[in-house]
Amino acid sequence: MYGKYIRSILEEARDNAIADHRLETFTDAAIDLALDGEKATITLKGGKKISAAKVVLALGNFPATVPQPLASLNSLYLRDAWETDTLAELKPDGTILLVGTGLTMVDMVVSLAQRGFTGKIDAVSRHGLIPRSHRPTDPYPPFLTLETAPQTTRRLLGRIRAEVKTAESQGHDWRAVLNALRPISQGLWHCLPIAERARFLRHLKAYWEVLRHRVADEIAGILDESVESGQLTYHGGRIETAEVKNGCVEVTIRQRGTGNLLNLTVDRIINCTGASNDYQTITDPLVVHLRQRGLIRPHPLNCGIETADNGAILRPDGTASNTLYTLGNPRKGDLWETTAIPELRLQAAELARDLLRSLKERISLPAAYLIAFRPAAPIFRQLFDRESSTYTYLIADSGTGEAILIDPVLEQVDRDRQILWQLGLTLGYTMETHVHADHITGAHRLRELTNCSILVPENAEVNDIDGYVRDGDLWIVAGQQLKAIATPGHTDSHIAYLIDEKRLLTGDALLIRGCGRTDFQKGSPEVLYRTVTEKLFTLPDDTLVYPCHDYLGRTVSSIGEEKRWNPRFAGRNREDFIQLMNNLNLPYPKKMTAALSANARGGKVVFVMDYQI
C-alpha cells in the first residue's frame, strides 16, 4: 500500500513538472560509477551509460549477511526473506527456522499466517528479543537537550531509565519517554564519541531496536496467538551447527544464559536478520566499484558510509563530494535513526532542496519553485523563550514541508527541532531581524543539525553565514508572500518581515507599547522614529504586530493599537522621542558581551580556555 502511495506521489510530480523538465526512468541495475572531475558516468548492467552532474545513491537495503554455520547450506537455506519465491515452495504444514527476531521476522510470520501456513515456526536471535507493540500515548515533555545529555552510553542509559521511572509514576507509558527523544535522537548519536557509539552497538542495539521500532497492536496480536498456540517459539542464542540430512536441516543452538544445546530439525531456514550495512563487505557490484575507485569511505562502525551533514558522500581524504550524495540506510553510522519514514522524508526533502539550489545557476527554475512544490498549506507559530522573553516565529508550508525560523534562540533549539519533526517540516532558513544583544541565536546550531541556511540583515557585521536579507526581498511560503522591510534605528541593520500584508514581525523596532533601545549597535533615535512613523505606521491599522520581545506576556498587537496607545510614539513629535530615548539610562543586557560575540559568528559559541601558571 505504501509503495502505491509513493508511486502516486512520483507520478504527480512528473505530471506537474515545469516546462522543459522531465523525469526519465530506467529499469536496470547500476553496476559502476566513475567520476571525471565533477561529472559522473553511471554504467548499467545492460550496457547503457548515463552522465550526470549530481548523483543520489538511494541504495535502500542490501541482503543480510549469512551467519557462518549456514554459509554452506544449499537451497534449504533462503538468504533473502524478500525474494519473490521465498515462500512459494514451503509445505503448508512444514517446519521453519527464522534467523532473527526483529521486524523482518515479524513480517515473515504475518506473511506465513496470511498464506495459511499451519506448521511449526522457530525463531532465533542472539538475545531472543522481539519488537514491542505500539500504544497510544500522551505527548511527553522534552527531558534531555543536546547540551545537557550525558556523553557516555552508560550514563545516557541511566538518565533515560530514571526518566521512564519518573514518567510511569506520573501515569505515563515508557513509550512516551522514548517518543520524546525522537526529535533529538540523531543529535544525541552525533554527540556521542565514536567509542561510545561502538559500545552502544555492542551492548544496547538489540534492546533499543525492539523498544524503538514497535509493531501495531494487531500485528502483536498475531504473534501472541501464534506463541500461545505453540506454533511460534522464540529462542535466544547462537547457531552452532547446521547440517543437511535426509532433505532437512539439523540445527544446533547454544542457548543464551544457560549455554545448553538445543537441537532442531527443520524443512527450511529463512534469514530474517535484516539489511546489511557493512559497506566493507557488501558484494553488490556498484558498491564494490565505488570502494575500489575510492569514491566512498565505509563507516568505522561498519554501519553505512561516512557523509557530510547534507548527505554528501565523504571521499577517503575526508572531503565532501560535490557530485555524490546519499540518504537512508547508508547514513546509519552518522545518524543512527535514518530508516523510518519521517526521517527518510526529511532527508529527501532537505537533499532535494540542496540539489536544486546547487543547480539553479545551470537550469532555469522559477524563483518560487524552490519552495512552492505542492498546494499551499500555511503554518504560523509564535514560540517563546522565557529566560530572554524572546519570540521565535515559525513560518512553513505543510504541503512542501519547507520551513523558516525567524529569531531562533540557542537554548530552544531542541524545542524547535521537536516542533519541526512533529509537523513534518524541513528547516530551509533561519533569519534574523537583527544582531541580538540579549540572547545567542540558535542559527549556527540549527545549521549544524539540519543543514539549513543562515540569513542575516544586509550590513550586519556577521561572519560564517550563508546570505543576506535585503530591503524588498521576497519569499513565497505556502502561497503567502514574506517581504523584508528595512527598519533601522534600534540597530543600523534591522529588518522587519511582513507576511502576506497581514502579519508584521517587527523585531525590536516596534514592541507592544514600546520600542527597542537606541543607545548601542549604531542605534539612532532619530532613525527609529522615522522608521516607525513613516514606514510601519503607514501600514493598514489592522496589520497585526508580532514583536521579538515582550516582558509582560503580551503576544500580539496591531498597527492601529500602537499608533493610538504606544506611549513612546502617541502624542510625541520627533524631538520629544529623541529626548525620551536619550534619557532612558537602561542597564546593558546581562548577556550582552557573550551574545554579541557569538552572534557575530552566526551564533557559534567559542570556548576559550584560560590557563594560569
Order of alpha helices (4+ residues) and beta strands (2+ residues): alpha-beta-beta-beta-beta-beta-beta-alpha-beta-alpha-alpha-alpha-alpha-alpha-alpha-beta-beta-beta-beta-alpha-beta-beta-alpha-alpha-beta-beta-beta-alpha-beta-alpha-beta-beta-beta-beta-beta-beta-alpha-beta-beta-alpha-alpha-alpha
